[in-house]
Amino acid sequence: MLKKEIMLILQNISYTHPNKEVLFTDISLTVNNGNKIALVGHNGSGKSTLLKIIAKELFPSEGILQIETEPYYVPQIFGQYNHLTISEALQIDVRLTALHEILEGNVNETNLNLLNDDWTIEERCNEALKYWHLSDLKLAQKLGSLSGGEKIKVFLAGIMIHQPKLILLDEPSNHLDGEGRKLLYEFIKASPATLLVVSHDRKLLNLLPLTCELKSNGIKLYGGNYDFYQEQKNIKKEALSQNIHSKEKALQKAKEKQRETLERQQKSDAKGKKKQEKAGVARIMMNTLKNNAENSTSKIKSVHAEKIGNISQELRELREEVSSLDKMKFGLSDSRLHKGKILVTAESINYNYNEVSVWKKDLNFQIISGERIAVKGNNGSGKTTLIKLILEELKPKTGNLKIADSEMIYIDQDYSLINTELTVYYQAQQSNNSDLEEHEVKMRLNRFLFTHSDWDKPCLYLSGGERMRLMLCGLTIANETPDVIILDEPTNNLDLQNIEILTKALNEYQGTLIVISHDEIFLEEISVDRSINLG
């Protein structure tokens, strides 16, 4: 039994994939009752796996898990529950059936045991669905009929229904619109439960007063929110940069010292040789002195080479610690369009689905070359429809839409521009319209962290962050950067490091940006000028 104030203990937890690949080792963490913790780490570090181990959906390869209570786990939603009804997904279908049986007069021991005195179960269901703005849903509905945002909200509603003491949330704000995120933030602030949260939503992470960084060889707890964690990482990064600079100077100095010492030794040897020749020293003695001089020079070389080798090794190790972001070079070329050109003019446009207008008010707007625009609106407000109109995949049912000649590229949250049937190298070659040599394409891949071992990897096995980097690499390989880049929820499947990479690349881009995103911090960091609000 754990102490009353301790909720969870992880002791030397390791996990190895079925293919024998080790994911992480030596994970030790104590979570106290009421702690609210953000779990951060790069894509592939094992954050979701660790949550599944705590939720008892996976078993660790080694180590001990001690837990005070039954955790409530909100997983990432990928359609894996589509075959279930809402009540089945929330694991309340048996109790609800028993309650209705009893209310209809079928009061027997079986139904009473199944209900387990939970007489308020239906009332809590209705209250929870109402809080998450899901009152119009029926508990018998299949999850497959719901949007991604509605599915997340269903599992979040389950927290209010089950009232757990320990909650595990895996990317809970994914697919949520602005309204849904606001509800989630309020819930997290108000909840008395112990929380362990995996997320790339920095606004959410800053609501959590503790941050844990997961790496392959352990976990480190930081005594602050995400901003505090970033400050600590920046301090470490600055110290690393200074260390590298110091080692580079030391290496240069050691090489200069070696050169100077060898030059002095060689001069001394030459001078000694001349003296010996003048003094008429015997040939056999001359050879002995020559061997001694060579041995002395060799010894000096060996001492200096060892010192240089040690400094070089330390420098290599320090450089390996440099973040991927700092190693990358983007080099996106500028748009060929001059700033200020009118690209899109919408005059009282609207679109109909089943004779129903998408927008209550017709849309009027212009998009000027060089602008950075956010398209905002809740789920179902017609954001994707508007993008399809701008891309001329749809035509407005009413009004007039003028689109100027320009090169546009549309990037969705799954980075579907990447052909999953190709390897990394051949995908990069798809953008090679200026006939770059093979070694130049591979140099670009290296700049985007795709090394020799990645070139033959099928794109099917790339993570969201890797697909994003490969797509950016393709833009630098192409002869011309597009005039307009349209992004649809680009951060949804990215970890925090890859969001930073995308942000840096977009800030170098000089063309027009149109972005659908509920990530307010991301929009702020890419310097969005204004928004088109769809209500």
N, C-alpha and C positions, 0 to 999 in steps of 0.2 A: 504493500500500500504506500503511495506517495504521500509526502507531507502535504498538509492542507493547502499551502500556498503554491505548490508546484503542480502544474497541469500536465507537463510532458517532459520526458527525458529521452534524448537520443544519445546512445553511448557507442562510439566507434562503429557507426553504421557504414557498411560498404554495399555497393550494388554492382553486379556483373550481368551484362546482357546474356541472353541464351546463346549468342554466338561467341561467348567467352570474352567479349570486349568489356574492360573495366570502365564503368561510368564515373564512380567516385569512391573514395575510401576515407576512413577515419573521420566521419561526420559525428561530432559531439555537440549537443546543444541542450540547455535546460530552459524550458518555457514556463514562466510563472503564471498563475491564475490572473487573468485580466490583461496580460501583455497583448499588444497589437504590433505585429512584426511584419515588415516587408521582406520578402525573400527575393534577392536579386542575383543576377549572374548571366553570363553570356548564353546565347542559344546553344543548346546541347550540353549545358553544364549539369542538367539533371534536376531542375527545379520541380517540374511536373512529376517526375519519378519519385522524388522525395515526398511530395504531398501524397502520392498514391501509397507509399509505404506507411505513412502516418495514418492514412484512411483505411489501411489493411487490405487494399486492393492488390498490392504487390508485397512480396516478402524480401527483406534484405538478404544479401549473400552472407554477411557477417554482422555482428553487433547486436545490441539489445535495445528494444523499444519498450519504454514504460509509459503508460498513458492512463490518466485518471478517469476518463469518461469516453463515451462513444462520440467520435467526431462527426460533424456534418460537412460533407464534401461537395463543393460546387465545381464540377470539372469544366474544362474547355469543351465547348459544344461544337461537334463536327457532324451532326446528323446521326450519331450512334444510338440515339434514343427515339428515333422517328417512329418506330413500330409500337411504342408504348403510348398509353393514354396519359393525360396529365396526372391523374390520381395514381396510376401505376408508377410513373417516373418519380413521384414524390413518396412512394411507398405508404400510401394511406388508403388504397383501394379496399383492402380487407377490412379495416376498421369502419370505413364509411358504409360498406355493404352490411356489416354487422349492426351498425347504428340504425340503418333504415329497416332492417329486418325486425329489430326490437321495437322501433316506433310503430311498425305495422302489426305488432302483437305477437311476433314470433320470439318470445322471451325464453331462450333455453340456455343451458350451460355453455354450449359451444359459442353462441353469439356473444354472451357476456364475457367469456374469456378472450375472444378476439377483440372486443372493444376495449377491454382492460380499463374500465372506468373512465375512458376518455370521452366524456359526454359533450365536451365543447369542440370536438374535432371539426365539425362542419362549420361552426361559427368562426373558428380561427382560419379556416380555409378561405371563407368569404372575406374576412378582414384583410388577410394577407394579399389576396388577389386584388382587392380594392386599392391597397397601399401602392402596389406596383402597376396600377392602372390597367388591370387585366380583368375587370369585372364582367366584360362581355364574353369571356371564355367559359366553356363548359368543361367540367372535370373529366368528362368522358371523351373529350376531343383528343385526337392523336397529335403527338408533338410534331409529326411530319407536316401538319397543316399550318404550323406557326412560322413566323419569321425568326431569324437568328436572335434578334433582340428580345422577342417574346419568349423564346426558349430559355434564355439566360434569366429573364425575370421570373419564370416559373420556378426555377431552382432556387432563386433568391427568396421567393415567396415561401419556399419550404422551410427557411430558417425561422420565420415567424410561426409557422405551424408546429415545428418540432421543438423549438426553443432550446437549442443545444448550448452547451457551455464552451465547446471548442469548435471553431468554424475554420475550414480550409477553403480558400477561394483561389481558383486558377484562372487568371485573366478575366475577372468578372465584368469589366467594362467593355470588353470586345463586343461589337455589334450593338451596343447601347447608344441611343441618340443623346442629345444634350439633356433632354428632360429625364431620361433614364439614369444618366450619370449623376445628375443632381440628387435624385432619390437615393442612389447608391452611396454617395458621399455623406448625405445626412444620416443614413442608416449606420455607416461605419463609425461616424462621430458619436452617435447616441448609444450604440450597442455596448452592453456591459460584458459581453462574451470575450473569450480569448480568441484572437484572430491571427492566422498565418496566411499571408496574401502574396501570390505571385502576380505581378502586373508590369506592364510597360507604361501605364498611365501615370505620369509624374505628379499630376494633381492629386490623384488617389494616394500615391506613395508618400506624399508629404503630409497626409493625414495620420500616418502611422508613426508613432514616436520612436520605434526601434527598426534598424535595418540589418539584415543578415546577408552577407555575400557568400554565395556557394561557389566553390572551386572543386576541381577534381581531387584535390588532396586535403580538403577540410572546409570548415565553415567559420566565418569570422563575424562576430556581433559588434555593431557600431551603436553607440549610445545616442542616436538621434535619427531624424527623419531623412528622406532621400537627399535633400539639399545639404544637410550636415555631412552625409556620407560622401557626396560629391566634393565638398570642401576638403575633406580628409584625403580623398583620392588625388585632388589637385595639388595638395601640399606634397604628397608622396611623389607625384609626377614631376613637380618642380625640383624636388631633391634628386630624383633620378636623372633629370636633365643636367643638373649641376655636376653630378657624379660622372656622367658620361663625358661632359666637357673637361672635367678635371683629369680623367683617365686618358683622354685624347691628348691633352697637353703633356701628361707624364710619358705617354708612349713616344711622342715626338721628341721629348727631351732625352729619353733613353736611347733612341736611335742616333741622335746627334752626339751623345756621349760616347756611344760605341764607335762612331765614325772618327771622332776626335782622338780617342784613345788608340785606335788602330793606326791612324796617321802618325801619331807621336811614336808609337812602337816601331813602325816601318822606317821612320826617319832615324830613330835611334839605332836600329839594326844596320841601316845603310852606312851611317857614320862610323859605327864600330867596325864594320867590314873594311872600310877604307883604311882605318888606323892599323888594322891587323895586316893588311896587304903591304902597307908602308913599312911596318915593323918586320916584315919577312917571316910571318908565322908559318909554320909547316902546314902542308896541305891536309894532313890527317887531323891536325888540331883545328884547322879552318872548317872542316866538315863537321866536327863535333860542335863547334861554336854555332855553325849554321843550323844544325839540328836543334840545339838548345833555343835559338831565336825562333825557329818555326814552332816548336812546342809552346813557347811562351805566348806567341801570337795566337795559336790555336786555343790555348787556355783562356786568353782574354776574350776571344770570340765566343767561346762556350759560355763564359760567365754572363756576358752581355746578352747573348741569344736567349739564355734561360730567363733573364730579367724581362726582356722584350716579350718573350712567349707568355710569361705569367701575366703581364699587363694586358696583352692582346686577348688572352682568355677571359680575364675579368671584364674587359670592354665588350667582348662578344656576349657574355652573360647579362651584362647591363642592358645591351641593345635588345636582347630577347625579351626583356621586361617592358619595352616601349609598346604602348597600345597600338592595336591595328590601325586605329584612326590616324595616329601620328605617322605611321609608315606609308599611308596611302597618298597618292598624288592623283588629282582628278583631271584637270586640264580640259574641261568642257569648252568648246569654242563658242563664240558669240552667235546670236541669231543674225541672219542676213537682213532682217527688217529694221528700219529706223524706228526709234522710239516715237510714239505719238500717232502712228498710223492706226486708223479705225479698222479693227479686224472683224468685229461682230456688232450689228445693230439690230435690236429686237424692238418691234413696234406692235404693242398690244397682242403678243403671241400667246397661244394656249394650245393644249393638246387634249384629246379625248380618248378615254378608254371606256368602251361600252356606252358611248354617247354621254359620258360624264366627264366634265372638265377636270383636268388635273389640279389646276390652281383656281382658287376662288376669285382672284383678281388677275386679269391679263398682265403679262410681264412686259416691262419696258426697260431696256438697259443698253449700254454700249460697252464693248471691251476694247481697250486701247493697247497697242503694242508696248510691251515693257511693264504692264501692270501685273500685280500679284493679287489674285482675287480668291476669296473663299466663298463657296456655294454652301449656304447654311439652311438647315431645316430639320425637323424631326423625321423619324422613320416614316416612309410613306408620303413625304411631302413633294416628291417628284424630282429629286436631285439628279438621279440617273437619267430620267427622261429628258431633263434640260441638257445634260451632257450629250445625249444621243442626237438632240436637235442641233447642237453646236457642231458636232461631228458630221452632220448631214446624213445620219443613219435613219432619222425620222424627219418628216416635214410637218410644220405646225398646221393644225386644223383651222386656226383663225389667226389673223394678223400677218405681219410681214417680217421675215427674218433674212437679213443680208449677211453673207459670209464672204469676206475678202479672201483672195488667193494667199494661202500660207501653208507651211508644212506643220501639221499637228500630229502629236503622238499621245495615245491614251494608255495610261498605266493603271491597272486595277490592283486591288489589295493582294491578289495571288500572283502578280507579276506574270500574267499569262502570255506576255510577249515572248517568254522563254519557251522554246520548243522542247518538251520533255523527252522527245525521242532522240535528241542529239546529245553529243558529248559537250563538255564545257568548251573545248577548243573549237569544234565545228559550229557551235552556237555563236561564238565570238566572230567566226569567219562570215557569218550571215550579214554582219554589219560592215564588212570590209569592201566597201564600194570604191575605194581609192587604190586598190591593189597593193596594200602594204605587204611586205615580205613576211614569210612565216615567222621569222625570229622577232620581227617588230610586233606582230600580233601577240606573241607569247610574252614579250616585254610588257605590253599593256595588261595582259592577264596577271602578270606578277605584281604590277602596280596596284591591282585590285585584289591582292592577297590570294590569287589562284596560282599555286606553285606547280612545279613539274608533276607532282603526284596527283594533282587535280585535273589535268588537261584531258585525260581519257575518262573521267567520271561522267556517267550519264546525268543529264540535268534533272531527271526524274527524282534523283536522290538528294537534290540540293534543298537546304532549308529556305525559309522565306528571306532571311538576311542574305544568304548566298545568291539567291535569284536576283535580289535587288542589286547587289554588287555587280553581278554579271551583266545585268541590263545597263547599269551606268557605264560599265566598261565598253559595251557595244556602242553607246553614244559617243565615247571618245574615239573609237575606231572609225566610226562613220565619217564621211567627208564633211558633212554639214550637220550641225546640231539643229534639232527642230525649232521652228519659230515659237510654237506653243506646246507646252507640256501640260497635260490634263491628268491629275492624280485623283483616284477614287479610294479613299481610306487607305493611304499608302503605309501607315504605321501599324495597321491591325495585326500583322503577322511578323513584326520585327521586335527584337529585343532592344534594350536601351542603347547598347553600343551601336547597333545598326541604324537606329533612329538618328543617332548623332552623325553617323556617316552620311546618311541621306540628307540631313539638314545641311551639312557642310557642302555637299555637292550642289544642292539647290541654291545655296547662297553664292556659289561661284557662277551659276548659270545666269546669263544676261538677257534671256528671252522672256516670254510671257508665261505666267503660271496661273492655272485654274485648279483649285484644290477643294475636294470634298473631304472634310475631316471634322471629327468631334474633339480632337486633341487640341485644346486651346493653347497649350504651351508650344506645341509644334508650329501652329499657325503664327504665333508671336515670333518664334525663332527664325522662321523663313521670311519674316518682314512682309506679311500680307498687308496690302494697302487698304482694301475695302472688301465688303461682302455683298453678295446677292442673296437676300433673305427670302426663303420660300414659305415661311410661316410654319 
